[in-house]
Amino acid sequence: MSIVSYLFQSIFHPSEISALIQFKFFKPKPILEIKPENKNKIRCYEFLDKTSRSFAAVIKELDDDVRDAKEPLLRSFHETIFQKGWTFTESGPLEKDRQLLVEFNVVIDEFLSLSKEFRDIIADIANKMGNGMADYAKDAAHNLYGVKTLKDFDLYCYYVAGLVGVGLTHLFAESGLESSDLINDTDLSIQMGLFLQKTNIIRDYLEDLLDGRKFWPKEIWSIYVKDFSDLKEPGYETKALNCLSSIILNALNHAPESLTYMNKLQNKTIFSFCAIPQVMAIATLALMFRNYDTFQKVVKIRRGESIKIEQWCTVNLPSTKVYNKPLKKDWFSQENELLLFIGFSLLAFTAYLLCFYNWEHFRYDGFEILKDQI
């Protein structure tokens, strides 16, 4: 969409219009600077933009050291990434990420240029994630019926997103930009990932359904309807909204730990990298709450709102030079203000949900099912 379209969407939200104009015409140059001769790295960031524009924006703001950091294929992928020249050409012609795999050799070249410590962390996470996803790929029941229980829901999200949180935490600590103590509380980094993944799964209900995927746990939706697809059908609106509130409440169980994790961060760019997706997830959940459009299309926050969130989470620092200097005391007061606002918003949101639903049924009891996986 054009900037004019985004401005029109935010016509009744003046602060978003200001954020859009500032983003379009006055946004500071990001930290990321790649020399023209480094064609592989340039190509990697082009793929990053195509794969996830929202994450691409925050990744490019990270400090240099951290930023660059079918079943048999999944299980061996942690070894494949060490094979120079490896590519994969068997994806279908309409697969969104086909070109990335066709040119994956450039990603491998950049991976091999990282320090051994970073390579080892990435390979370890790729090993655990690949084997976890391979288990799902060969699980006939999962492929036919989808996610069944709340424990299954947590475990699936752990493999696809929780492990990413663990890996990033180790990269942050290894880089020296964060304390090594951060890696001692694995649950916090896992819950950061689960919160984001569950938000995406809730938002993508219709897209996944049309593609034959069922990631909403049956333990929740079967309370309200007999068939998962009924949620989008006329006559089921009230049941669908009640089901939506229940699964949003399940996702919100992970939000307090996400705040605790962010409160432990010391580096400005890493805090922004973590805070922006988390706050956008909260905004997305708020937009979906009691919103039947969730079952009819992909519900997204306005572009102006997302830019405003990004600016807020980065505390509107005027120069990227500040990122490489010791943090000043006044920055922490602004960070605490942000965390307190998010925290009170979550408390109000959760309290409102609990007015309607039985907390005991959806109460989260921790990560007992994951202890053997961590």
Backbone hydrogen bonds in HBPLUS format (Angstrom, degrees):
<---DONOR---> <-ACCEPTOR-->    atom                        ^
c    i                          cat <-CA-CA->   ^        H-A-AA   ^      H-
h    n   atom  resd res      DA  || num        DHA   H-A  angle D-A-AA Bond
n    s   type  num  typ     dist DA aas  dist angle  dist       angle   num
A0005-SER N   A0002-SER O   3.10 MM   3  5.28 119.2  2.49  99.3 113.1     1
A0006-TYR N   A0002-SER O   3.14 MM   4  6.55 158.3  2.19 150.8 156.6     2
A0007-LEU N   A0003-ILE O   2.92 MM   4  6.14 155.8  1.98 147.9 154.5     3
A0008-PHE N   A0004-VAL O   2.94 MM   4  6.18 151.7  2.02 146.0 153.7     4
A0009-GLN N   A0005-SER O   3.04 MM   4  6.33 152.6  2.12 147.3 154.0     5
A0010-SER N   A0006-TYR O   3.26 MM   4  6.52 140.3  2.43 139.5 149.4     6
A0010-SER N   A0007-LEU O   3.15 MM   3  5.18 127.4  2.44  94.4 107.9     7
A0011-ILE N   A0008-PHE O   3.23 MM   3  5.04 160.5  2.27 110.4 109.0     8
A0013-HIS N   A0010-SER O   2.82 MM   3  5.01 160.3  1.86 119.1 121.1     9
A0016-GLU N   A0013-HIS O   2.93 MM   3  5.51 132.9  2.16 116.0 128.2    10
A0017-ILE N   A0013-HIS O   3.24 MM   4  6.66 149.4  2.34 147.2 156.2    11
A0018-SER N   A0014-PRO O   3.01 MM   4  6.34 157.9  2.06 152.8 158.2    12
A0019-ALA N   A0015-SER O   3.04 MM   4  6.27 150.8  2.13 136.4 144.5    13
A0020-LEU N   A0016-GLU O   2.82 MM   4  6.07 156.1  1.87 150.7 156.9    14
A0021-ILE N   A0017-ILE O   3.00 MM   4  6.23 164.2  2.03 151.3 154.8    15
A0022-GLN N   A0018-SER O   2.97 MM   4  6.13 161.3  2.00 147.8 153.5    16
A0023-PHE N   A0019-ALA O   2.85 MM   4  5.98 155.2  1.91 146.3 153.5    17
A0024-LYS N   A0020-LEU O   2.87 MM   4  6.03 159.5  1.91 149.9 155.4    18
A0025-PHE N   A0021-ILE O   2.95 MM   4  5.95 166.9  1.97 151.7 155.1    19
A0026-PHE N   A0022-GLN O   2.82 MM   4  4.79 141.6  1.97 123.8 134.8    20
A0038-ASN N   A0035-LYS O   2.90 MM   3  5.55 160.0  1.94 124.1 130.6    21
A0042-ILE N   A0038-ASN O   3.21 MM   4  6.48 160.7  2.24 150.5 156.3    22
A0043-ARG N   A0039-LYS O   2.94 MM   4  6.12 157.9  1.99 147.8 153.4    23
A0044-CYS N   A0040-ASN O   2.92 MM   4  6.20 149.3  2.02 145.1 154.1    24
A0045-TYR N   A0041-LYS O   3.09 MM   4  6.39 156.2  2.14 151.1 155.6    25
A0046-GLU N   A0042-ILE O   3.06 MM   4  6.37 139.8  2.23 140.9 152.5    26
A0047-PHE N   A0043-ARG O   3.03 MM   4  6.36 153.7  2.10 149.0 154.9    27
A0048-LEU N   A0044-CYS O   2.94 MM   4  6.24 148.0  2.05 140.7 150.6    28
A0049-ASP N   A0045-TYR O   3.02 MM   4  6.20 156.0  2.08 142.0 146.4    29
A0050-LYS N   A0046-GLU O   3.21 MM   4  6.50 150.9  2.30 140.8 148.2    30
A0051-THR N   A0047-PHE O   2.85 MM   4  6.03 149.1  1.95 150.7 159.6    31
A0052-SER N   A0048-LEU O   2.98 MM   4  6.05 173.7  1.99 158.1 159.0    32
A0056-ALA N   A0052-SER O   2.86 MM   4  5.90 146.8  1.97 143.9 154.7    33
A0057-ALA N   A0053-ARG O   3.18 MM   4  6.28 151.3  2.26 142.8 146.9    34
A0059-ILE N   A0055-PHE O   2.92 MM   4  6.04 157.7  1.97 155.3 162.3    35
A0060-LYS N   A0056-ALA O   3.11 MM   4  6.18 156.2  2.17 148.0 152.5    36
A0061-GLU N   A0058-VAL O   3.18 MM   3  5.30 150.3  2.27 101.0 109.9    37
A0062-LEU N   A0059-ILE O   3.12 MM   3  5.49 163.9  2.14 112.8 117.9    38
A0067-ARG N   A0063-ASP O   3.08 MM   4  6.07 169.4  2.09 165.6 168.7    39
A0069-ALA N   A0066-VAL O   3.00 MM   3  5.21 131.0  2.24  96.1 109.9    40
A0073-LEU N   A0070-LYS O   2.93 MM   3  5.67 138.2  2.11 155.9 157.1    41
A0075-ARG N   A0071-GLU O   2.95 MM   4  6.16 163.9  1.97 164.1 168.0    42
A0076-SER N   A0072-PRO O   3.12 MM   4  6.21 138.6  2.30 141.1 150.9    43
A0077-PHE N   A0074-LEU O   3.42 MM   3  5.24 163.5  2.45  99.0 103.7    44
A0079-GLU N   A0076-SER O   2.92 MM   3  5.45 150.2  2.01 114.4 123.8    45
A0080-THR N   A0076-SER O   2.96 MM   4  6.24 150.0  2.05 146.7 156.3    46
A0081-ILE N   A0077-PHE O   3.11 MM   4  6.27 151.7  2.20 155.1 156.7    47
A0082-PHE N   A0079-GLU O   3.12 MM   3  5.70 163.0  2.15 114.9 120.0    48
A0083-GLN N   A0080-THR O   2.87 MM   3  5.33 167.8  1.88 122.0 125.1    49
A0086-TRP N   A0083-GLN O   3.20 MM   3  5.81 158.5  2.25 141.3 140.0    50
A0088-PHE N   A0101-LEU O   3.00 MM  13  5.14 166.0  2.02 126.7 129.7    51
A0095-GLU N   A0092-GLY O   3.13 MM   3  5.38 164.3  2.15 112.2 117.1    52
A0098-ARG N   A0095-GLU O   3.24 MM   3  5.25 166.2  2.26 111.2 111.7    53
A0101-LEU N   A0097-ASP O   3.38 MM   4  6.78 154.9  2.44 152.3 157.6    54
A0101-LEU N   A0098-ARG O   3.06 MM   3  5.39 119.2  2.44 104.1 117.8    55
A0102-VAL N   A0098-ARG O   2.97 MM   4  6.27 153.0  2.04 151.7 160.5    56
A0103-GLU N   A0099-GLN O   3.03 MM   4  6.18 145.3  2.15 143.6 151.1    57
A0104-PHE N   A0101-LEU O   3.27 MM   3  4.69 161.5  2.30 103.0 100.6    58
A0106-VAL N   A0103-GLU O   3.12 MM   3  6.13 157.8  2.17 128.8 131.3    59
A0107-VAL N   A0104-PHE O   3.03 MM   3  5.15 123.8  2.36  99.6 113.9    60
A0108-ILE N   A0104-PHE O   3.01 MM   4  6.40 158.7  2.06 154.7 160.7    61
A0109-ASP N   A0105-ASN O   2.98 MM   4  6.22 155.9  2.04 143.7 149.7    62
A0110-GLU N   A0106-VAL O   3.21 MM   4  6.43 155.5  2.27 138.8 144.4    63
A0111-PHE N   A0107-VAL O   2.85 MM   4  6.12 155.6  1.91 150.1 157.9    64
A0112-LEU N   A0108-ILE O   2.85 MM   4  6.06 161.5  1.89 156.8 160.4    65
A0113-SER N   A0110-GLU O   3.13 MM   3  5.10 141.5  2.29  95.6 106.9    66
A0114-LEU N   A0111-PHE O   3.11 MM   3  5.56 162.6  2.14 112.3 117.9    67
A0119-ARG N   A0115-SER O   2.97 MM   4  6.28 164.4  1.99 156.8 161.8    68
A0120-ASP N   A0116-LYS O   2.89 MM   4  6.03 159.2  1.93 152.0 156.9    69
A0121-ILE N   A0117-GLU O   3.23 MM   4  6.46 155.5  2.30 141.9 147.7    70
A0122-ILE N   A0118-PHE O   3.04 MM   4  6.29 170.1  2.05 157.6 159.6    71
A0123-ALA N   A0119-ARG O   2.88 MM   4  6.02 163.4  1.91 152.6 157.7    72
A0124-ASP N   A0120-ASP O   2.97 MM   4  6.06 154.3  2.04 143.3 150.0    73
A0125-ILE N   A0121-ILE O   3.10 MM   4  6.38 162.0  2.14 152.0 155.9    74
A0126-ALA N   A0122-ILE O   2.89 MM   4  6.06 158.4  1.94 149.1 156.0    75
A0127-ASN N   A0123-ALA O   2.89 MM   4  6.04 147.9  2.00 143.4 151.7    76
A0128-LYS N   A0124-ASP O   3.13 MM   4  6.45 164.5  2.16 149.1 151.6    77
A0129-MET N   A0125-ILE O   2.83 MM   4  5.94 167.9  1.84 155.9 160.0    78
A0130-GLY N   A0126-ALA O   2.79 MM   4  5.65 158.1  1.84 139.7 147.1    79
A0131-ASN N   A0127-ASN O   3.08 MM   4  6.18 164.5  2.11 147.1 150.9    80
A0132-GLY N   A0128-LYS O   3.02 MM   4  6.11 152.6  2.09 141.0 149.2    81
A0133-MET N   A0129-MET O   2.89 MM   4  6.09 164.7  1.92 155.4 158.8    82
A0134-ALA N   A0130-GLY O   2.90 MM   4  6.00 144.5  2.03 139.9 150.5    83
A0135-ASP N   A0131-ASN O   3.06 MM   4  6.25 147.0  2.17 139.8 147.2    84
A0136-TYR N   A0132-GLY O   3.32 MM   4  6.72 149.1  2.42 139.4 146.8    85
A0137-ALA N   A0133-MET O   2.85 MM   4  6.12 148.5  1.95 143.6 153.4    86
A0138-LYS N   A0134-ALA O   3.09 MM   4  6.32 145.5  2.21 148.0 154.3    87
A0139-ASP N   A0136-TYR O   3.17 MM   3  4.92 151.9  2.25  96.4 105.0    88
A0143-ASN N   A0139-ASP O   3.02 MM   4  6.30 164.6  2.05 156.4 160.9    89
A0144-LEU N   A0140-ALA O   2.96 MM   4  6.10 137.4  2.14 141.7 152.9    90
A0145-TYR N   A0141-ALA O   2.73 MM   4  5.73 170.9  1.74 155.8 159.1    91
A0146-GLY N   A0142-HIS O   2.72 MM   4  4.51 140.5  1.87 123.0 132.0    92
A0147-VAL N   A0214-LYS O   2.95 MM  67  6.31 157.6  2.00 161.5 166.5    93
A0218-LYS N   A0147-VAL O   3.04 MM  71  6.39 149.2  2.14 128.7 136.2    94
A0219-GLU N   A0148-LYS O   2.74 MM  71  5.96 145.6  1.86 171.3 176.0    95
A0153-PHE N   A0149-THR O   2.95 MM   4  6.24 151.1  2.03 142.9 151.3    96
A0154-ASP N   A0150-LEU O   2.99 MM   4  6.30 156.2  2.05 147.0 151.7    97
A0155-LEU N   A0151-LYS O   2.95 MM   4  6.18 162.4  1.98 149.3 154.4    98
A0156-TYR N   A0152-ASP O   2.87 MM   4  6.04 167.4  1.89 155.8 158.6    99
A0157-CYS N   A0153-PHE O   3.11 MM   4  6.24 167.7  2.13 146.7 150.5   100
A0158-TYR N   A0154-ASP O   2.81 MM   4  5.98 138.8  1.98 142.3 154.7   101
A0159-TYR N   A0155-LEU O   3.12 MM   4  6.45 155.8  2.18 150.7 154.4   102
A0160-VAL N   A0156-TYR O   3.16 MM   4  6.49 160.2  2.20 152.7 158.0   103
A0161-ALA N   A0157-CYS O   2.84 MM   4  5.56 141.2  1.99 140.5 148.9   104
A0162-GLY N   A0157-CYS O   2.98 MM   5  6.29 157.6  2.03 137.0 142.7   105
A0163-LEU N   A0158-TYR O   2.85 MM   5  5.96 144.2  1.98 168.0 161.7   106
A0164-VAL N   A0161-ALA O   3.05 MM   3  5.05 124.5  2.37  94.7 109.6   107
A0165-GLY N   A0161-ALA O   3.17 MM   4  6.61 151.4  2.26 149.4 156.0   108
A0166-VAL N   A0162-GLY O   3.11 MM   4  6.52 150.6  2.19 144.6 152.8   109
A0167-GLY N   A0163-LEU O   2.89 MM   4  6.11 165.6  1.91 150.3 153.7   110
A0168-LEU N   A0164-VAL O   2.88 MM   4  6.08 164.9  1.91 154.4 158.5   111
A0169-THR N   A0165-GLY O   3.03 MM   4  6.12 157.4  2.08 142.8 149.1   112
A0170-HIS N   A0166-VAL O   3.09 MM   4  6.41 157.3  2.15 150.2 155.6   113
A0171-LEU N   A0167-GLY O   2.96 MM   4  6.26 151.6  2.04 146.5 155.1   114
A0172-PHE N   A0168-LEU O   2.79 MM   4  6.08 158.5  1.83 155.4 161.0   115
A0173-ALA N   A0169-THR O   3.03 MM   4  6.27 161.8  2.07 148.7 153.0   116
A0174-GLU N   A0170-HIS O   2.85 MM   4  5.94 162.8  1.87 148.1 153.6   117
A0175-SER N   A0171-LEU O   2.97 MM   4  6.02 148.1  2.07 145.6 152.8   118
A0176-GLY N   A0173-ALA O   3.05 MM   3  5.34 147.5  2.16 105.0 114.8   119
A0182-LEU N   A0179-SER O   3.11 MM   3  5.77 163.4  2.14 115.4 120.1   120
A0183-ILE N   A0180-SER O   3.31 MM   3  5.99 155.0  2.38 114.3 118.9   121
A0184-ASN N   A0181-ASP O   3.09 MM   3  5.51 162.6  2.13 113.4 118.8   122
A0190-ILE N   A0186-THR O   3.04 MM   4  6.29 156.9  2.10 157.1 164.5   123
A0191-GLN N   A0187-ASP O   2.92 MM   4  6.10 161.5  1.96 152.3 156.8   124
A0192-MET N   A0188-LEU O   3.08 MM   4  6.35 144.0  2.21 143.7 153.1   125
A0193-GLY N   A0189-SER O   3.39 MM   4  6.66 157.9  2.44 140.9 144.8   126
A0194-LEU N   A0190-ILE O   2.94 MM   4  6.29 158.1  1.99 152.0 158.9   127
A0195-PHE N   A0191-GLN O   2.98 MM   4  6.00 159.5  2.02 145.1 149.5   128
A0196-LEU N   A0192-MET O   3.37 MM   4  6.66 161.8  2.41 146.3 149.9   129
A0197-GLN N   A0193-GLY O   2.96 MM   4  6.15 167.3  1.97 155.2 159.2   130
A0198-LYS N   A0194-LEU O   2.89 MM   4  5.90 166.7  1.90 152.0 155.6   131
A0199-THR N   A0195-PHE O   3.20 MM   4  6.28 152.3  2.28 138.3 145.7   132
A0200-ASN N   A0196-LEU O   3.07 MM   4  6.37 157.7  2.13 148.5 154.1   133
A0201-ILE N   A0197-GLN O   2.93 MM   4  6.19 156.4  1.98 150.7 157.5   134
A0202-ILE N   A0198-LYS O   2.95 MM   4  6.14 158.7  1.99 148.3 153.4   135
A0203-ARG N   A0199-THR O   3.01 MM   4  6.21 165.9  2.03 150.5 154.5   136
A0204-ASP N   A0200-ASN O   2.93 MM   4  6.04 147.5  2.04 146.0 154.6   137
A0208-ASP N   A0204-ASP O   2.94 MM   4  5.95 169.7  1.95 162.4 165.3   138
A0209-LEU N   A0205-TYR O   2.95 MM   4  6.08 158.2  1.99 149.9 156.9   139
A0210-LEU N   A0206-LEU O   2.96 MM   4  6.14 165.2  1.98 155.9 158.5   140
A0211-ASP N   A0207-GLU O   3.22 MM   4  6.40 134.1  2.44 134.9 146.5   141
A0211-ASP N   A0208-ASP O   3.09 MM   3  5.05 129.6  2.35  94.3 108.2   142
A0213-ARG N   A0208-ASP O   2.75 MM   5  4.91 168.5  1.77 148.0 144.1   143
A0212-GLY N   A0209-LEU O   2.99 MM   3  5.07 160.2  2.03 107.4 111.8   144
A0220-ILE N   A0217-PRO O   3.01 MM   3  5.68 153.3  2.08 115.3 122.3   145
A0221-TRP N   A0217-PRO O   3.23 MM   4  6.66 160.0  2.27 157.4 156.3   146
A0222-SER N   A0218-LYS O   2.93 MM   4  5.37 159.5  1.97 141.3 146.4   147
A0223-ILE N   A0220-ILE O   3.17 MM   3  5.80 160.9  2.21 117.4 123.2   148
A0224-TYR N   A0221-TRP O   3.05 MM   3  5.59 150.0  2.14 112.4 120.3   149
A0225-VAL N   A0221-TRP O   3.08 MM   4  6.29 161.4  2.12 159.1 164.9   150
A0230-ASP N   A0227-ASP O   2.91 MM   3  5.44 153.4  1.98 116.2 124.7   151
A0231-LEU N   A0228-PHE O   3.44 MM   3  6.20 162.1  2.47 115.7 119.1   152
A0232-LYS N   A0229-SER O   3.26 MM   3  6.05 161.0  2.30 119.5 123.2   153
A0233-GLU N   A0230-ASP O   2.93 MM   3  5.07 158.7  1.98 110.9 118.1   154
A0236-TYR N   A0233-GLU O   3.25 MM   3  5.93 155.5  2.32 138.0 140.2   155
A0240-ALA N   A0236-TYR O   2.79 MM   4  5.89 157.0  1.84 159.8 167.6   156
A0241-LEU N   A0237-GLU O   2.94 MM   4  6.18 156.3  2.00 151.2 156.7   157
A0242-ASN N   A0238-THR O   3.02 MM   4  6.26 154.9  2.08 146.9 153.8   158
A0243-CYS N   A0239-LYS O   2.92 MM   4  6.10 153.7  1.99 145.4 152.7   159
A0244-LEU N   A0240-ALA O   2.87 MM   4  6.09 153.3  1.94 144.6 152.5   160
A0245-SER N   A0241-LEU O   2.97 MM   4  6.21 155.9  2.02 145.1 150.7   161
A0246-SER N   A0242-ASN O   3.10 MM   4  6.34 148.9  2.20 140.3 148.5   162
A0247-ILE N   A0243-CYS O   3.08 MM   4  6.43 158.8  2.12 154.3 158.4   163
A0248-ILE N   A0244-LEU O   2.98 MM   4  6.15 151.7  2.06 148.6 156.9   164
A0249-LEU N   A0245-SER O   2.99 MM   4  6.14 153.2  2.06 142.1 149.1   165
A0250-ASN N   A0246-SER O   3.08 MM   4  6.40 146.3  2.20 139.1 148.2   166
A0251-ALA N   A0247-ILE O   3.09 MM   4  6.38 154.0  2.16 142.1 147.9   167
A0252-LEU N   A0248-ILE O   2.94 MM   4  6.22 153.2  2.01 149.8 157.5   168
A0253-ASN N   A0250-ASN O   3.26 MM   3  5.51 149.7  2.36 101.9 110.5   169
A0254-HIS N   A0251-ALA O   3.11 MM   3  6.00 163.9  2.14 123.3 126.9   170
A0255-ALA N   A0252-LEU O   3.05 MM   3  5.15 154.6  2.11 106.2 114.1   171
A0258-SER N   A0254-HIS O   3.22 MM   4  6.45 145.6  2.35 143.7 153.7   172
A0258-SER N   A0255-ALA O   3.03 MM   3  4.97 119.5  2.41  96.2 112.1   173
A0259-LEU N   A0255-ALA O   3.06 MM   4  6.41 151.3  2.14 155.4 162.4   174
A0260-THR N   A0256-PRO O   3.03 MM   4  6.38 152.7  2.10 144.3 152.2   175
A0261-TYR N   A0257-GLU O   2.91 MM   4  6.16 156.1  1.97 147.7 153.4   176
A0262-MET N   A0258-SER O   3.06 MM   4  6.35 166.0  2.08 148.9 151.8   177
A0263-ASN N   A0259-LEU O   2.94 MM   4  6.11 146.4  2.05 145.5 155.0   178
A0264-LYS N   A0261-TYR O   2.99 MM   3  5.38 149.5  2.09 108.4 117.8   179
A0265-LEU N   A0262-MET O   3.16 MM   3  5.34 154.7  2.23 105.0 112.5   180
A0271-PHE N   A0267-ASN O   2.93 MM   4  6.12 156.2  1.99 152.0 159.2   181
A0272-SER N   A0268-LYS O   3.06 MM   4  6.33 162.1  2.09 150.3 154.5   182
A0273-PHE N   A0269-THR O   2.90 MM   4  6.05 157.5  1.95 142.8 149.6   183
A0274-CYS N   A0270-ILE O   3.01 MM   4  6.23 150.6  2.09 147.7 153.9   184
A0275-ALA N   A0271-PHE O   2.76 MM   4  5.84 163.2  1.78 155.3 161.2   185
A0276-ILE N   A0272-SER O   3.03 MM   4  5.82 172.9  2.03 149.9 151.5   186
A0279-VAL N   A0275-ALA O   2.87 MM   4  6.01 168.8  1.88 165.6 167.0   187
A0280-MET N   A0276-ILE O   3.02 MM   4  6.13 159.7  2.06 151.6 157.8   188
A0281-ALA N   A0277-PRO O   2.90 MM   4  6.02 144.2  2.03 139.2 148.8   189
A0282-ILE N   A0278-GLN O   3.02 MM   4  6.37 154.2  2.09 146.2 152.7   190
A0283-ALA N   A0279-VAL O   2.92 MM   4  6.20 158.8  1.96 148.3 154.2   191
A0284-THR N   A0280-MET O   2.87 MM   4  6.06 148.8  1.97 141.9 150.6   192
A0285-LEU N   A0281-ALA O   2.91 MM   4  6.19 158.6  1.96 151.5 156.6   193
A0286-ALA N   A0282-ILE O   2.96 MM   4  6.20 158.3  2.01 148.9 155.0   194
A0287-LEU N   A0283-ALA O   3.00 MM   4  6.22 148.1  2.11 140.4 148.9   195
A0288-MET N   A0284-THR O   2.97 MM   4  6.20 147.5  2.07 146.6 155.5   196
A0289-PHE N   A0285-LEU O   2.98 MM   4  6.05 138.1  2.16 146.0 156.2   197
A0291-ASN N   A0288-MET O   2.92 MM   3  5.00 144.6  2.05 141.6 131.8   198
A0294-THR N   A0291-ASN O   3.15 MM   3  6.08 168.9  2.17 124.0 127.0   199
A0295-PHE N   A0292-TYR O   3.02 MM   3  5.77 157.2  2.07 120.7 125.5   200
A0296-GLN N   A0293-ASP O   2.89 MM   3  4.89 156.5  1.95 106.0 113.8   201
A0297-LYS N   A0293-ASP O   2.92 MM   4  5.90 142.8  2.06 166.9 167.7   202
A0305-GLU N   A0302-ARG O   3.05 MM   3  5.10 119.5  2.43  96.0 111.0   203
A0306-SER N   A0302-ARG O   2.97 MM   4  6.35 155.1  2.03 153.1 160.0   204
A0307-ILE N   A0303-ARG O   3.00 MM   4  6.24 157.6  2.05 151.1 156.6   205
A0308-LYS N   A0304-GLY O   3.02 MM   4  6.15 152.7  2.10 139.3 147.1   206
A0309-ILE N   A0305-GLU O   2.96 MM   4  6.22 153.2  2.03 146.2 153.1   207
A0310-GLU N   A0306-SER O   2.96 MM   4  6.22 157.3  2.01 145.0 151.1   208
A0311-GLN N   A0307-ILE O   2.91 MM   4  6.18 161.4  1.95 151.8 156.1   209
A0312-TRP N   A0308-LYS O   2.94 MM   4  6.09 154.3  2.01 144.5 152.1   210
A0313-CYS N   A0309-ILE O   2.89 MM   4  6.09 160.6  1.93 154.0 158.5   211
A0314-THR N   A0310-GLU O   3.14 MM   4  6.31 136.7  2.34 140.6 151.1   212
A0316-ASN N   A0311-GLN O   3.16 MM   5  5.40 141.1  2.32 158.8 160.7   213
A0315-VAL N   A0312-TRP O   3.09 MM   3  5.02 158.8  2.14 102.6 108.2   214
A0322-VAL N   A0319-SER O   3.21 MM   3  5.91 154.5  2.28 114.8 119.8   215
A0323-TYR N   A0320-THR O   3.08 MM   3  5.45 142.5  2.22 105.8 115.5   216
A0324-ASN N   A0321-LYS O   3.18 MM   3  5.77 150.1  2.27 113.4 120.2   217
A0325-LYS N   A0322-VAL O   3.08 MM   3  5.27 167.5  2.09 114.2 116.3   218
A0331-TRP N   A0328-LYS O   3.12 MM   3  5.59 140.6  2.28 108.0 118.4   219
A0332-PHE N   A0329-LYS O   3.12 MM   3  5.56 127.4  2.41 107.3 118.8   220
A0334-GLN N   A0330-ASP O   3.32 MM   4  6.66 151.2  2.41 142.6 149.1   221
A0334-GLN N   A0331-TRP O   3.08 MM   3  5.19 119.0  2.47  97.1 111.8   222
A0335-GLU N   A0331-TRP O   2.87 MM   4  6.21 154.2  1.94 150.4 158.8   223
A0336-ASN N   A0332-PHE O   2.87 MM   4  6.06 162.1  1.90 149.5 153.3   224
A0337-GLU N   A0333-SER O   3.04 MM   4  6.20 147.2  2.16 136.7 145.7   225
A0338-LEU N   A0334-GLN O   3.03 MM   4  6.32 154.7  2.10 146.7 152.7   226
A0339-LEU N   A0335-GLU O   2.96 MM   4  6.29 163.5  1.99 154.5 158.4   227
A0340-LEU N   A0336-ASN O   2.84 MM   4  5.95 159.8  1.88 149.1 154.7   228
A0341-PHE N   A0337-GLU O   3.00 MM   4  6.15 155.8  2.06 144.5 151.0   229
A0342-ILE N   A0338-LEU O   2.98 MM   4  6.25 165.7  2.00 154.4 157.9   230
A0343-GLY N   A0339-LEU O   2.85 MM   4  5.98 161.6  1.89 147.0 152.9   231
A0344-PHE N   A0340-LEU O   2.90 MM   4  6.08 168.6  1.91 153.0 155.0   232
A0345-SER N   A0341-PHE O   2.93 MM   4  6.04 153.8  2.00 146.6 154.6   233
A0346-LEU N   A0342-ILE O   2.90 MM   4  6.13 157.1  1.96 151.8 157.6   234
A0347-LEU N   A0343-GLY O   2.97 MM   4  6.26 156.6  2.02 148.5 155.1   235
A0348-ALA N   A0344-PHE O   2.99 MM   4  6.17 160.6  2.02 146.4 151.0   236
A0349-PHE N   A0345-SER O   2.89 MM   4  6.04 161.3  1.93 148.4 154.3   237
A0350-THR N   A0346-LEU O   2.83 MM   4  5.94 168.4  1.84 153.7 156.8   238
A0351-ALA N   A0347-LEU O   2.89 MM   4  5.96 157.7  1.94 143.9 150.8   239
A0352-TYR N   A0348-ALA O   3.01 MM   4  6.17 153.9  2.08 144.4 151.1   240
A0353-LEU N   A0349-PHE O   3.12 MM   4  6.45 153.5  2.19 144.7 151.7   241
A0354-LEU N   A0350-THR O   2.90 MM   4  6.17 156.9  1.96 151.6 158.1   242
A0355-CYS N   A0352-TYR O   3.28 MM   3  5.35 149.0  2.38  98.1 107.1   243
A0356-PHE N   A0353-LEU O   2.95 MM   3  5.69 157.7  2.00 118.8 125.2   244
A0357-TYR N   A0353-LEU O   3.25 MM   4  6.47 143.4  2.40 142.7 153.1   245
A0361-HIS N   A0358-ASN O   3.20 MM   3  5.79 136.9  2.40 111.7 121.2   246
A0362-PHE N   A0359-TRP O   3.08 MM   3  5.45 126.8  2.38 106.3 119.3   247
A0363-ARG N   A0359-TRP O   2.81 MM   4  5.65 106.8  2.36 150.4 170.1   248
A0370-LEU N   A0367-PHE O   2.98 MM   3  5.27 147.1  2.09 107.3 117.6   249
A0371-LYS N   A0368-GLU O   3.38 MM   3  5.49 161.2  2.41 104.4 109.6   250
A0373-GLN N   A0370-LEU O   2.76 MM   3  5.07 141.9  1.90 110.1 122.8   251
A0374-ILE N   A0370-LEU O   3.08 MM   4  6.28 148.8  2.18 165.0 174.5   252
